[in-house]
């Protein structure tokens, strides 16, 4: 079976470049906001909108520096690597299978980390960070699009049935993932917004 048009090198290059840039911008703004708070701890961030939507409040939590330094620094590096891979594809680069597997592992680990941050924002911190949500929004199609492309091209393991599923349904999975995240945010925060 042929590679779907959305999984070709050119299409994947555009996907990785675009989602990588969006995620990088979200991470970069968070780094700038963090520097601003280092300079003036009593300042507010540009997304301190109300008690429930407040990047500054989220940045003050232990979850915001899980490894001992601000989490967005991981995003600055990780999303830049994704952009480099995407632009390489657009320029005609060809990557070895091991390179694709390593890229997928990196993106998957980023996805797992963001799922954990999403759960912390909703159920522990109970506050939303707009720029964090930009990173969530970029990583969802990045992960599923990369997974779908690599599986459908046989670069990641999977039976013919799994490959067929990803060829046909990858973008439906992206939409379902977005709907699930939006629904979870609304379910947790809508009643709280009503009480403001």
MOVENDA-V101962 format. One record per residue. RES is the residue in one small letter. PHI is phi as a letter, one per 30 degrees, with the letter a starting at -180 (NA if undefined). OMEGA is omega in degrees with one decimal (none if undefined). NEAR is the number of other C-alpha atoms within 10 Angstrom. Layout:
{{RES PHI OMEGA NEAR} {RES PHI OMEGA NEAR}}
//
This chain:
{{x NA -176.2 9} {x d 177.7 8} {x d 177.2 14} {x d -177.4 15} {x e -178.5 12} {x d -177.7 17} {x c 177.9 21} {x d 179.2 15} {x e -177.8 20} {x d 179.9 18} {x d 178.9 18} {x d 176.3 23} {x e 178.2 24} {x d 179.6 17} {x d -177.4 23} {x d 179.4 29} {x d -176.9 25} {x d -178.5 18} {x d 176.9 24} {x d 178.3 27} {x d 179.2 20} {x d 178.5 19} {x d -180.0 29} {x d 178.8 27} {x d 177.5 19} {x e 179.5 24} {x d -179.2 25} {x d 178.2 17} {x d 177.6 16} {x d 177.1 27} {x d 178.6 18} {x d 178.1 13} {x d 179.7 20} {x d 176.7 20} {x d 178.0 12} {x e 179.1 15} {x d 174.4 17} {x d -179.3 11} {x d -178.8 10} {x b -175.1 10} {x d -178.5 11} {x c 179.2 10} {x d 174.0 13} {x c 179.0 16} {x c -176.9 18} {x d 178.6 14} {x c 171.1 15} {x d -172.8 18} {x c 179.4 14} {x a -177.8 11} {x d -178.1 14} {x c 178.3 18} {x c -172.0 18} {x a 178.4 19} {x d -179.1 24} {x d 178.5 24} {x d 179.1 19} {x d -179.3 21} {x d -178.6 19} {x d -177.1 12} {x d 176.8 11} {x d -178.8 12} {x d -177.1 18} {x d 177.8 17} {x b -171.4 14} {x e -176.2 11} {x c 178.4 10} {x j 175.8 9} {x b -176.6 10} {x e -179.9 17} {x e -177.3 19} {x d 176.9 24} {x d 173.6 15} {x d 179.7 15} {x d 178.6 22} {x e -178.9 21} {x d -174.9 12} {x d -179.5 19} {x d 177.1 27} {x d 176.9 18} {x d 179.0 18} {x d 177.8 25} {x d 179.4 23} {x d 178.5 17} {x d 179.8 22} {x d 179.6 24} {x d 174.3 20} {x d 177.5 17} {x d -179.4 21} {x d 178.6 17} {x d 176.9 12} {x j -179.7 11} {x d 173.7 12} {x b -177.8 11} {x c 177.4 11} {x d 179.9 8} {x e -179.4 13} {x e 179.9 11} {x d 177.0 11} {x d 179.2 16} {x d 178.6 15} {x d 177.6 11} {x d 179.7 16} {x d 178.3 18} {x e 178.3 14} {x d 179.7 16} {x d 178.4 22} {x d 177.5 18} {x d 175.5 13} {x d 177.9 19} {x d 178.0 19} {x d 179.3 12} {x d -179.7 13} {x d 173.9 18} {x d 177.3 14} {x d 179.2 12} {x d 176.0 21} {x e -179.2 20} {x d 178.7 15} {x d 179.8 17} {x d -176.2 18} {x d -167.2 17} {x c -180.0 11} {x c -179.9 11} {x d 180.0 17} {x h 175.0 17} {x b 179.4 20} {x c 175.2 25} {x c -175.5 20} {x e -176.8 18} {x d 173.1 20} {x d 179.7 22} {x d 173.7 17} {x d 178.2 17} {x d 176.2 24} {x e -175.5 22} {x d 179.1 18} {x d -172.7 22} {x d -179.3 23} {x d 179.1 21} {x d 177.3 22} {x d -177.7 26} {x d -175.3 22} {x d 178.1 21} {x d 177.7 23} {x d 179.3 23} {x d -179.3 22} {x d -179.2 28} {x d -176.9 26} {x d 177.9 25} {x d -177.0 22} {x d 178.2 28} {x c 178.8 19} {x i 179.8 15} {x d 170.4 15} {x c -176.5 17} {x d 177.0 12} {x l 177.9 14} {x d 177.4 11} {x d 177.5 13} {x d 177.8 10} {x d 178.5 13} {x d 178.1 21} {x d 178.6 16} {x e -177.6 14} {x d 176.9 24} {x d -173.3 23} {x c -166.1 13} {x b -176.3 12} {x e -174.8 21} {x d 172.2 16} {x d 177.3 12} {x d 177.3 17} {x e -179.6 17} {x d 179.0 13} {x d 178.5 12} {x d 176.5 16} {x e -179.3 16} {x d -179.9 12} {x d 179.4 12} {x d 179.9 18} {x d 179.6 11} {x d -179.6 13} {x d 178.8 15} {x d 179.1 16} {x d -178.7 14} {x d -177.6 12} {x d -169.6 13} {x c -178.9 18} {x e 177.1 12} {x d 179.5 10} {x d 177.2 13} {x d 179.2 13} {x d -179.2 7} {x d -179.3 7} {x d none 8}}
//
